[in-house]
Amino acid sequence: MSDSAGPVKVMLVESDPGVLRGLESALVGLPVRVSSASRGEAALATLPGFAPDIVLSGFQLAGMDGQAFLALVQRRHPRAFCVLYADGLVPPRFDCDFPVLAKPCAPDAVRYLVAGLISEVRVRDASRGDRI
């Protein structure tokens, strides 16, 4: 994948430090700049200066749930691709407005998902003339 257009900004939000490190490791070598947070409120505080292209959030965050967090991100950055990272603790009647990546999953699955979203960001931005 070419890095000629510059890094794509990826925000990772996950309350489990081990899972967060795993997500970060899965993205090593991709053309991304990563911002990580363990709390939704901390991630929201970085939004004005970071403006993510891709956001991957856990479902159970301290202080708010991942779906509420992603809804706030979408209001502030409607062009961001948002994905919820959720496990078997998600209620069976869970109705989500965002794609859900089931955990646990292999690092390669996270990498593949983000690589595909990077391509989507590149296409989106090229069609608007943002990053050429």
Secondary structure, 3 states (H helix, E strand, C coil): CCCCCCCEEEEEECCCHHHHHHHHHHCCCCCEEEEEECEHHHHHHHHHHHCCCEEEEECEEECEEHHHHHHHHHHHCCCCEEEEEECCCCCCCCCCCCCEEECCCCHHHHHHHHHHHHHHHHHHHHHHCCCC
